[in-house]
Amino acid sequence: MNNRVHSREVEAAARRLLNERGVTIPEIAEIVYEMQIPFSPGLTKEECIESVDAVLMKREIQHAILVGVELDILAEQRKLSEPLQSIVEQDEGLFGVDETIALGAVFGYGSIAVTTFGHLDKFKMGIIQKLDTKIANGKVHTFLDDLVASIAANASSRLAHRLRDKQERLDTEEIKMRDEEEKIG
């Protein structure tokens, strides 16, 4: 049983899960826009969407989405064993594993992403706030709200780094090379 899953299949599955759970890329991009507009007055929402898309190409993010959403779904179906079932279903305040998985997915974008994740986890903006309910419409989002914060934090950090690259007048090829390097991992 040595069948590797192709990275395109993993990315498609992660994107599909977000969509099935009611999370859109424009909603995540809106959070990114709100986080970055004070530092980049010329920022467009299209740049934020592009950044979210780029973040969703990273394996760490994809894997975190697959694991976290699967646990949310299993909790909805009441398929977790106790006491984990009750902890996840209730989004127990001292649980912390949901934040740990999401935080692990932000390390690829540096300390800015880490601090932005902390801010978003505390102040719950946009779709994150909507998802941060104990149970919404029969859905458990214990992991998903933190995963969306992770994606938004990464996309915000990525934009901050791109802004610096442009300020330093790096050539297009060098910026493109950095983008390709970010996709690794």
Backbone bond lengths (Angstrom), bond angles and torsions (degrees), N, CA, C in turn:
res aa  C-N    CA-C-N  psi(-1)  N-CA   C-N-CA  omega(-1)  CA-C   N-CA-C  phi
1 M - - - 1.448 - - 1.521 110.45 -
2 N 1.282 115.92 65.30 1.456 121.41 -177.82 1.524 110.68 -112.02
3 N 1.320 116.91 40.06 1.459 121.36 179.88 1.518 109.73 -86.35
4 R 1.305 115.11 110.75 1.456 119.52 176.74 1.516 110.49 -78.14
5 V 1.305 115.07 142.24 1.457 120.59 176.01 1.524 107.11 -87.82
6 H 1.306 116.32 128.58 1.465 120.91 -178.38 1.523 110.01 -66.91
7 S 1.309 116.35 143.67 1.467 121.32 -177.25 1.526 112.15 -60.06
8 R 1.331 118.19 -32.97 1.471 119.78 178.07 1.526 111.08 -64.88
9 E 1.334 115.95 -35.70 1.457 120.81 178.49 1.533 110.96 -67.77
10 V 1.324 115.97 -39.77 1.461 120.70 178.94 1.531 109.65 -65.99
11 E 1.327 117.15 -45.29 1.469 120.38 178.88 1.527 110.85 -61.26
12 A 1.322 116.95 -44.57 1.465 120.67 -179.99 1.529 110.63 -61.98
13 A 1.322 117.04 -39.89 1.469 120.80 179.33 1.526 110.84 -64.84
14 A 1.328 117.04 -43.11 1.471 120.58 179.87 1.527 110.59 -63.97
15 R 1.317 117.07 -44.80 1.469 120.57 178.33 1.532 111.21 -63.60
16 R 1.337 116.25 -40.59 1.455 120.70 179.41 1.530 110.82 -63.14
17 L 1.340 116.46 -42.42 1.464 119.62 179.23 1.525 111.61 -62.21
18 L 1.320 116.86 -43.05 1.471 119.40 177.31 1.523 109.79 -57.62
19 N 1.316 115.70 -48.66 1.464 120.78 -179.22 1.525 111.44 -61.29
20 E 1.327 116.69 -45.66 1.470 120.56 179.78 1.528 111.97 -62.45
21 R 1.325 116.64 -29.58 1.460 121.16 -179.26 1.529 111.69 -88.48
22 G 1.349 116.87 4.87 1.453 120.92 174.83 1.519 115.02 85.96
23 V 1.325 117.40 19.50 1.465 121.33 179.55 1.523 108.35 -108.28
24 T 1.330 116.17 124.12 1.461 120.20 179.13 1.524 110.40 -107.73
25 I 1.301 114.25 155.95 1.472 119.83 177.46 1.530 110.62 -62.18
26 P 1.339 120.06 -43.43 1.473 118.94 176.88 1.536 113.46 -58.80
27 E 1.340 118.18 -34.04 1.469 119.98 177.90 1.529 111.06 -66.75
28 I 1.316 116.18 -40.15 1.475 119.25 176.93 1.521 109.13 -68.20
29 A 1.332 116.52 -41.61 1.467 121.31 179.80 1.524 111.87 -61.42
30 E 1.320 116.92 -31.65 1.475 120.75 177.57 1.529 110.48 -62.51
31 I 1.322 116.95 -40.12 1.471 121.06 176.76 1.523 109.55 -64.57
32 V 1.317 116.17 -44.23 1.471 121.37 178.98 1.524 109.89 -59.05
33 Y 1.312 115.90 -44.63 1.461 120.85 179.46 1.529 110.93 -59.19
34 E 1.324 116.66 -48.04 1.472 120.89 179.89 1.534 111.70 -62.14
35 M 1.317 116.68 -35.14 1.469 120.37 -179.63 1.530 111.80 -73.20
36 Q 1.324 117.65 -34.26 1.458 121.32 -171.17 1.527 115.87 -101.71
37 I 1.324 118.50 -20.03 1.475 120.31 -176.49 1.531 113.22 -59.00
38 P 1.339 119.83 -33.94 1.469 117.56 177.74 1.537 113.55 -63.60
39 F 1.321 116.62 -23.86 1.470 121.14 -176.79 1.520 112.26 -100.94
40 S 1.323 116.49 -13.39 1.462 121.41 -176.08 1.524 109.08 -143.77
41 P 1.344 116.91 79.58 1.464 120.64 -174.32 1.527 115.18 -56.45
42 G 1.314 118.20 -25.37 1.465 121.01 179.83 1.520 114.12 -88.48
43 L 1.310 117.16 5.45 1.461 122.07 -176.85 1.520 111.07 -62.20
44 T 1.331 115.53 140.13 1.467 120.01 176.55 1.527 109.54 -111.80
45 K 1.309 114.77 158.48 1.466 119.28 177.12 1.522 110.91 -66.61
46 E 1.321 116.99 -29.82 1.464 120.84 177.24 1.528 110.53 -63.55
47 E 1.329 117.83 -38.63 1.466 120.72 176.55 1.530 110.85 -64.41
48 C 1.307 115.75 -35.57 1.473 120.14 178.50 1.519 110.63 -68.66
49 I 1.318 117.20 -41.79 1.469 121.13 176.57 1.521 110.02 -61.27
50 E 1.325 116.19 -44.73 1.472 121.19 178.22 1.520 110.90 -59.14
51 S 1.321 117.22 -40.17 1.452 121.17 -179.72 1.532 111.39 -68.30
52 V 1.321 117.31 -41.28 1.463 120.85 176.69 1.526 109.51 -62.15
53 D 1.318 116.71 -43.92 1.464 120.53 177.64 1.525 111.50 -58.73
54 A 1.318 116.81 -43.00 1.466 120.89 179.61 1.529 111.10 -63.64
55 V 1.310 117.20 -40.59 1.464 121.58 179.20 1.531 110.19 -63.64
56 L 1.315 116.64 -38.97 1.461 120.47 -179.00 1.530 112.64 -69.81
57 M 1.316 117.50 -6.55 1.460 121.12 175.34 1.529 112.06 -85.04
58 K 1.322 117.65 -10.07 1.466 121.51 -177.95 1.528 111.25 -83.18
59 R 1.321 114.69 134.13 1.463 120.76 -177.62 1.525 112.88 -59.98
60 E 1.330 117.49 -41.17 1.474 119.02 -178.62 1.520 111.32 -58.40
61 I 1.311 115.96 -41.38 1.460 120.93 179.27 1.524 109.73 -66.34
62 Q 1.319 116.29 -47.02 1.461 120.96 -179.38 1.526 110.84 -59.13
63 H 1.315 116.22 -46.86 1.470 120.09 -179.15 1.528 111.18 -63.52
64 A 1.318 116.60 -41.54 1.468 120.34 178.84 1.529 110.33 -62.25
65 I 1.322 117.03 -41.90 1.466 120.91 178.50 1.526 110.05 -62.33
66 L 1.321 116.68 -47.17 1.462 120.08 -178.33 1.529 111.52 -59.63
67 V 1.329 116.88 -45.29 1.467 120.54 -178.73 1.526 111.07 -69.08
68 G 1.316 116.49 -50.38 1.463 120.22 -175.54 1.514 113.38 -63.71
69 V 1.314 116.78 -46.65 1.466 119.58 -178.94 1.531 110.13 -66.94
70 E 1.322 117.02 -37.08 1.466 119.30 177.13 1.523 110.84 -59.64
71 L 1.320 117.04 -42.22 1.467 120.15 177.95 1.530 111.49 -65.35
72 D 1.330 117.06 -39.41 1.470 119.75 175.67 1.532 110.77 -60.66
73 I 1.326 116.41 -44.67 1.464 121.02 -179.05 1.528 110.64 -64.48
74 L 1.321 116.66 -44.60 1.465 119.57 178.56 1.527 111.07 -61.91
75 A 1.321 116.93 -36.39 1.473 119.81 176.96 1.528 110.58 -65.85
76 E 1.342 117.31 -40.41 1.466 120.23 177.00 1.526 111.44 -60.41
77 Q 1.316 115.24 -37.94 1.465 121.13 -178.89 1.526 112.22 -83.34
78 R 1.325 115.42 -0.59 1.465 122.43 -179.43 1.526 111.56 58.21
79 K 1.344 114.82 42.15 1.464 121.07 -177.80 1.520 113.39 -104.63
80 L 1.302 118.08 3.60 1.460 120.48 175.34 1.521 108.56 -88.73
81 S 1.300 116.53 150.93 1.461 119.27 177.95 1.531 109.05 -80.49
82 E 1.312 115.38 155.38 1.463 121.33 177.13 1.520 108.79 -78.77
83 P 1.286 118.51 145.11 1.462 128.05 7.17 1.534 113.91 -89.25
84 L 1.351 117.38 -0.36 1.463 119.66 -178.40 1.520 111.70 -58.76
85 Q 1.316 117.82 -39.14 1.460 121.22 179.37 1.525 111.02 -53.80
86 S 1.305 116.92 -51.56 1.469 120.74 -178.31 1.516 111.73 -66.67
87 I 1.318 116.81 -38.81 1.471 120.78 -179.23 1.517 110.49 -62.71
88 V 1.329 117.44 -48.87 1.467 120.71 -178.23 1.522 110.42 -70.59
89 E 1.320 116.88 -44.63 1.459 120.59 -178.70 1.531 111.57 -59.14
90 Q 1.323 116.98 -38.15 1.461 121.31 -178.51 1.524 112.95 -89.20
91 D 1.326 117.31 -4.88 1.470 122.15 -175.12 1.528 109.24 51.20
92 E 1.317 114.31 53.89 1.467 123.25 -178.68 1.531 110.50 -48.03
93 G 1.309 116.71 128.44 1.461 122.44 -175.46 1.522 115.26 -59.33
94 L 1.313 117.89 -31.37 1.463 120.62 -178.59 1.521 113.09 -95.18
95 F 1.316 117.94 6.11 1.463 122.44 -177.07 1.529 110.88 -62.79
96 G 1.305 119.52 -64.07 1.458 123.24 172.04 1.512 117.10 78.53
97 V 1.321 119.32 -14.48 1.469 120.56 -179.63 1.528 110.38 -68.17
98 D 1.320 116.80 -33.16 1.460 120.62 177.47 1.526 110.64 -61.54
99 E 1.332 116.82 -45.04 1.458 120.48 177.27 1.530 111.49 -68.38
100 T 1.317 116.77 -34.78 1.466 120.49 -178.54 1.523 110.83 -64.33
101 I 1.325 117.49 -44.05 1.466 120.22 177.79 1.526 110.22 -63.51
102 A 1.318 116.99 -46.06 1.464 120.80 -179.32 1.526 111.32 -65.65
103 L 1.313 117.19 -40.05 1.461 120.98 179.02 1.521 110.81 -65.42
104 G 1.321 116.84 -39.07 1.457 119.95 177.55 1.518 112.37 -59.03
105 A 1.316 116.79 -28.43 1.460 121.30 -179.02 1.528 113.16 -82.78
106 V 1.326 118.79 -6.29 1.473 119.79 179.68 1.522 113.29 -96.59
107 F 1.301 118.17 -12.34 1.467 119.54 -174.41 1.529 114.18 -62.53
108 G 1.331 117.72 -22.57 1.461 120.27 179.81 1.515 114.21 -69.71
109 Y 1.309 118.12 -12.68 1.462 121.32 -177.81 1.527 112.70 -113.98
110 G 1.306 117.11 15.33 1.451 121.10 170.65 1.515 115.57 84.35
111 S 1.331 113.11 -177.79 1.461 120.10 -174.00 1.526 112.77 -65.22
112 I 1.324 117.72 -28.10 1.464 119.89 177.69 1.529 109.23 -62.41
113 A 1.318 116.61 -41.82 1.466 120.38 179.15 1.524 110.84 -64.85
114 V 1.327 116.68 -39.23 1.464 120.61 -179.39 1.528 110.82 -63.85
115 T 1.329 116.60 -47.47 1.463 118.98 -178.90 1.530 111.28 -69.54
116 T 1.331 117.18 -34.73 1.462 120.53 177.02 1.523 110.14 -65.57
117 F 1.336 117.03 -40.62 1.467 120.22 176.57 1.530 110.12 -59.14
118 G 1.324 117.03 -45.00 1.464 120.29 178.72 1.513 111.95 -59.09
119 H 1.326 115.87 -42.03 1.469 120.89 177.97 1.535 110.48 -62.08
120 L 1.333 116.03 -47.69 1.466 119.71 -178.14 1.527 111.63 -67.23
121 D 1.316 116.64 -34.01 1.462 119.91 178.12 1.527 110.50 -66.10
122 K 1.306 115.70 -34.97 1.472 119.66 -178.55 1.534 112.25 -81.26
123 F 1.336 116.84 -43.24 1.461 120.13 -171.13 1.533 114.71 -102.41
124 K 1.298 119.34 -2.32 1.476 124.82 170.47 1.526 113.71 37.97
125 M 1.304 117.11 91.72 1.462 122.33 -179.82 1.531 110.94 -102.28
126 G 1.317 116.13 151.62 1.462 122.31 170.44 1.516 114.42 51.80
127 I 1.321 115.34 -130.32 1.462 121.94 -177.40 1.528 111.52 -61.24
128 I 1.323 118.22 -27.23 1.470 120.85 178.39 1.527 109.42 -61.42
129 Q 1.325 116.54 -45.32 1.466 120.79 178.89 1.524 110.89 -62.61
130 K 1.326 115.94 -40.82 1.461 120.73 179.62 1.536 110.88 -62.75
131 L 1.329 116.36 -38.21 1.465 120.76 -179.28 1.525 112.86 -78.57
132 D 1.321 117.10 -23.16 1.463 121.36 -174.71 1.523 111.31 -79.59
133 T 1.296 113.77 63.14 1.463 119.83 174.82 1.519 106.50 -125.07
134 K 1.283 116.43 155.42 1.459 119.66 -179.53 1.529 109.96 -59.85
135 I 1.308 116.78 -53.42 1.466 121.98 174.02 1.528 106.16 -146.79
136 A 1.334 115.79 123.29 1.459 120.44 -179.68 1.524 108.83 -117.47
137 N 1.306 116.96 119.76 1.465 121.76 179.46 1.525 111.59 53.26
138 G 1.319 116.90 40.15 1.454 120.75 -179.63 1.507 114.36 76.84
139 K 1.320 117.67 2.58 1.466 122.62 -178.15 1.522 109.97 -101.06
140 V 1.299 115.11 140.74 1.462 121.87 173.43 1.520 106.88 -101.14
141 H 1.330 117.07 129.72 1.461 121.92 -179.32 1.527 111.28 -125.54
142 T 1.306 116.83 32.04 1.470 121.06 -177.65 1.523 110.94 -55.45
143 F 1.310 117.68 -42.90 1.453 121.74 -178.68 1.527 111.74 -91.04
144 L 1.325 117.36 -36.26 1.458 120.89 -171.88 1.526 113.45 -62.34
145 D 1.318 118.84 -41.18 1.466 119.10 -179.00 1.528 110.96 -60.25
146 D 1.328 116.74 -39.79 1.466 120.16 179.46 1.526 111.57 -72.36
147 L 1.325 116.95 -34.59 1.462 120.17 177.66 1.529 110.83 -65.63
148 V 1.321 116.94 -40.01 1.463 120.24 177.10 1.531 109.90 -64.66
149 A 1.324 117.44 -39.69 1.469 120.48 175.61 1.525 110.49 -61.19
150 S 1.319 116.79 -38.86 1.457 121.43 178.60 1.532 111.17 -63.92
151 I 1.320 116.29 -45.91 1.469 120.43 179.11 1.526 109.78 -61.49
152 A 1.332 116.93 -46.60 1.468 120.68 -179.47 1.525 111.56 -64.06
153 A 1.321 117.22 -40.05 1.469 120.87 179.09 1.528 110.50 -64.13
154 N 1.325 116.46 -42.38 1.460 120.24 178.51 1.527 111.39 -64.69
155 A 1.317 116.43 -44.49 1.464 120.21 -179.46 1.529 110.59 -65.00
156 S 1.328 117.17 -36.41 1.469 120.97 177.06 1.528 110.67 -65.46
157 S 1.305 115.97 -45.56 1.465 120.35 179.14 1.524 110.68 -63.34
158 R 1.304 116.42 -42.45 1.465 120.74 178.73 1.533 110.07 -58.39
159 L 1.328 116.72 -43.53 1.469 119.85 178.50 1.520 111.56 -65.30
160 A 1.318 117.28 -39.60 1.468 120.26 178.39 1.530 110.48 -60.76
161 H 1.334 116.31 -40.89 1.465 119.84 177.96 1.525 111.12 -67.82
162 R 1.343 117.57 -37.10 1.468 120.57 177.82 1.529 110.87 -65.47
163 L 1.318 116.16 -38.50 1.459 120.28 177.54 1.526 109.94 -59.63
164 R 1.318 116.42 -45.92 1.473 119.94 178.62 1.526 110.79 -63.15
165 D 1.335 117.39 -41.10 1.469 120.86 178.31 1.528 110.34 -58.11
166 K 1.337 115.97 -42.63 1.466 119.78 179.73 1.523 111.46 -68.71
167 Q 1.342 116.53 -39.40 1.461 120.28 178.10 1.522 110.72 -62.77
168 E 1.319 116.26 -35.15 1.459 120.87 179.29 1.524 112.15 -83.84
169 R 1.309 115.23 2.27 1.454 123.25 177.40 1.533 113.00 55.61
170 L 1.334 114.65 43.47 1.456 118.74 174.56 1.521 107.93 -67.89
171 D 1.326 116.35 144.74 1.463 118.04 -178.74 1.538 110.41 -74.00
172 T 1.304 114.80 161.23 1.451 122.28 -175.41 1.522 112.23 -56.44
173 E 1.317 117.23 -39.68 1.467 120.83 -179.40 1.525 111.81 -65.03
174 E 1.327 117.19 -39.26 1.461 120.43 179.46 1.534 110.91 -67.37
175 I 1.319 116.38 -40.93 1.467 120.04 177.34 1.532 109.67 -65.09
176 K 1.322 117.13 -42.29 1.466 121.59 178.56 1.533 110.09 -61.76
177 M 1.324 117.32 -40.67 1.462 121.67 178.50 1.547 109.93 -62.06
178 R 1.305 116.61 -42.99 1.481 120.55 178.39 1.527 110.73 -62.96
179 D 1.337 116.37 -39.16 1.464 119.94 177.52 1.526 110.60 -61.78
180 E 1.309 116.98 -43.80 1.462 120.96 -179.80 1.530 110.87 -65.19
181 E 1.330 117.74 -38.94 1.465 121.12 178.65 1.520 111.05 -64.58
182 E 1.320 117.62 -35.34 1.463 121.46 -179.83 1.521 111.91 -64.30
183 K 1.314 117.22 -29.44 1.462 120.21 -177.57 1.527 112.09 -70.22
184 I 1.304 116.22 -19.68 1.459 120.01 179.79 1.519 108.79 -71.87
185 G 1.300 115.40 132.96 1.464 119.15 175.42 1.464 116.44 99.44
